[in-house]
């Protein structure tokens, strides 16, 4: 990493001209980090059908990061709905079918991403 300067020079018998070109080389970008991911509550007993998902995230380089929640797996008949899937925290409703719901959080910076999943169980405990 650093600035590199290249100097180009051309000459003939009477004239010499030169030009410098500065090339910045940036350090390699580090991927964002998901320190923790939680569901509150992580287990639901019907008729409860809503949970909150939240994550603690950061980027070692200080890059701006984006968050995206998605459904990785849901039981048959399950129709989860995110309140704010593009946020670090969101509520998920529609967890009416009993079984395991697996949600995935994807965190993206300028060139890299990381994913992590969390499971919410719906049914008699």
C-alpha positions as CSV (number, residue, x, y, z in Angstrom):
1,X,0.0,0.0,0.0
2,X,1.1,3.6,-0.6
3,X,1.6,6.0,-3.5
4,X,3.9,5.1,-6.4
5,X,5.2,7.7,-8.7
6,X,6.2,6.8,-12.2
7,X,8.2,9.3,-14.3
8,X,8.0,9.2,-18.1
9,X,10.6,11.0,-20.1
10,X,11.0,11.5,-23.8
11,X,13.7,13.4,-25.6
12,X,15.1,14.2,-29.0
13,X,18.4,16.0,-29.8
14,X,17.0,19.4,-28.7
15,X,14.1,18.8,-26.3
16,X,13.3,16.7,-23.2
17,X,9.9,16.5,-21.7
18,X,8.7,14.5,-18.7
19,X,5.5,13.7,-16.9
20,X,4.9,12.1,-13.5
21,X,2.0,9.7,-12.8
22,X,1.0,9.1,-9.2
23,X,-0.6,5.7,-8.6
24,X,-2.3,5.1,-5.2
25,X,-2.3,1.5,-4.0
26,X,-4.7,0.8,-1.3
27,X,-4.4,-2.0,1.4
28,X,-6.5,-5.1,0.9
29,X,-10.1,-4.7,2.2
30,X,-11.1,-6.8,5.2
31,X,-14.6,-8.3,5.3
32,X,-17.2,-7.0,7.7
33,X,-17.7,-8.8,11.0
34,X,-20.9,-10.1,12.6
35,X,-20.0,-10.2,16.3
36,X,-23.5,-11.4,17.5
37,X,-26.9,-12.2,16.1
38,X,-30.0,-12.7,18.2
39,X,-33.6,-13.5,18.0
40,X,-35.9,-12.3,20.8
41,X,-37.7,-14.6,21.5
42,X,-35.8,-17.5,19.8
43,X,-38.7,-19.9,20.6
44,X,-42.4,-19.1,20.1
45,X,-45.5,-20.8,21.3
46,X,-48.6,-20.2,19.2
47,X,-50.5,-18.0,19.0
48,X,-47.3,-15.8,19.2
49,X,-46.1,-15.3,15.6
50,X,-43.5,-12.4,15.8
51,X,-39.9,-12.2,16.8
52,X,-37.2,-9.5,16.7
53,X,-33.9,-10.1,14.9
54,X,-30.8,-8.0,15.7
55,X,-27.1,-8.1,15.0
56,X,-24.0,-6.4,16.3
57,X,-21.8,-5.7,13.3
58,X,-18.7,-3.7,12.3
59,X,-16.1,-3.3,9.6
60,X,-12.4,-3.4,10.5
61,X,-11.6,-0.9,7.8
62,X,-14.3,1.6,8.8
63,X,-16.2,1.1,5.5
64,X,-19.9,1.8,5.3
65,X,-21.8,-1.5,5.6
66,X,-25.2,-2.6,4.5
67,X,-27.4,-5.3,6.1
68,X,-29.9,-7.7,4.5
69,X,-32.1,-10.3,6.2
70,X,-33.5,-13.2,4.2
71,X,-35.3,-16.5,4.9
72,X,-33.0,-19.5,4.4
73,X,-35.6,-22.1,5.4
74,X,-39.2,-22.1,6.7
75,X,-41.6,-24.9,7.4
76,X,-44.3,-25.6,4.9
77,X,-47.0,-23.0,5.1
78,X,-44.7,-20.5,6.8
79,X,-44.8,-17.0,5.3
80,X,-42.4,-14.8,7.3
81,X,-42.6,-11.0,6.6
82,X,-39.8,-8.6,7.6
83,X,-40.6,-5.2,8.8
84,X,-37.2,-3.8,7.6
85,X,-35.0,-6.4,5.8
86,X,-32.4,-3.8,5.0
87,X,-31.7,-2.9,8.6
88,X,-29.4,-4.2,11.4
89,X,-32.6,-4.9,13.4
90,X,-36.0,-6.0,12.2
91,X,-39.2,-7.6,13.3
92,X,-40.4,-10.8,11.6
93,X,-44.1,-11.6,11.6
94,X,-46.1,-14.4,10.0
95,X,-44.4,-17.2,11.9
96,X,-47.6,-19.2,12.1
97,X,-46.5,-22.6,10.8
98,X,-44.9,-24.7,13.5
99,X,-41.3,-25.8,13.0
100,X,-37.9,-24.2,12.5
101,X,-37.3,-20.9,10.7
102,X,-33.8,-20.2,9.6
103,X,-33.0,-16.5,8.9
104,X,-29.8,-15.3,7.3
105,X,-28.1,-11.9,7.7
106,X,-25.8,-10.8,4.9
107,X,-23.5,-7.8,5.7
108,X,-21.7,-6.1,2.8
109,X,-19.0,-3.5,2.6
110,X,-17.4,-2.0,-0.6
111,X,-16.0,-5.3,-1.9
112,X,-16.7,-8.1,0.6
113,X,-19.5,-9.8,2.5
114,X,-20.2,-12.1,5.3
115,X,-23.3,-14.2,6.2
116,X,-24.6,-15.7,9.4
117,X,-27.8,-17.6,10.2
118,X,-30.1,-17.8,13.2
119,X,-32.9,-20.3,14.0
120,X,-36.3,-19.5,15.5
121,X,-38.5,-22.4,16.6
122,X,-42.3,-22.2,16.6
123,X,-44.3,-24.8,18.4
124,X,-45.0,-26.2,21.8
125,X,-41.9,-26.2,24.0
